Amino acid sequence: MFLTLPFDRLLDMTRTVPSACANLTVCTIVARMEGLVGREPTPVVELAEAAT
């Protein structure tokens, strides 16, 4: 146990980095497919008016 304890943090980071990169990649691909990348964000006022 004492031999693996120092390496646990390194192994955890090794698993976390690819997971985070994959999540960011998928979010970017979906946003591009829906046309949300490269356009101006909708102001909150317009969103509130559309909800009523």
N, C-alpha and C positions, 0 to 999 in steps of 0.2 A: 504494500500500500504506500509506503513512504517513497518508493521509487517512482510510482506513477503520479503522485500528488503534484510534483513540480511541473509535469508535462500536461496536466489536465487543462490548465488555462490556455496553453498553446493549441491543444487539440480542439478546445471549444471555439476559439477564434477561427481556427481553420474550417470548422463547420459553419460558422456564422457568416463569414464573408461571402462565400458563394451563394448562400441563401438570400442575403440582402441584395446582392447584385442581380440575382434572378428575379426577385420581386420588383426591383426598379426597372429592369428590362421589360418585364411583362406590362407594367403600368405604362411605360412609354409607348409600347407597341399598341396597346388598347387605345390610349389617348390619340395617337396618330390615326388609327383606323376610324375613330369617331370624329375626327376633325377638330379636336380640342387643342392641338399643339399649334402655336403660331398665331393664334387669334387673341384679341383683347379680352380680358376677363369681364364678365357681366357684373355691373355694379349691384350692390346689395339692395339698393332702392328698387331697381327693376325687378329683382327676384321677389321682393315683398309685394309689389304691386301685382305681379303675375299670380301670386298665391291667393289673392283676394278675389 
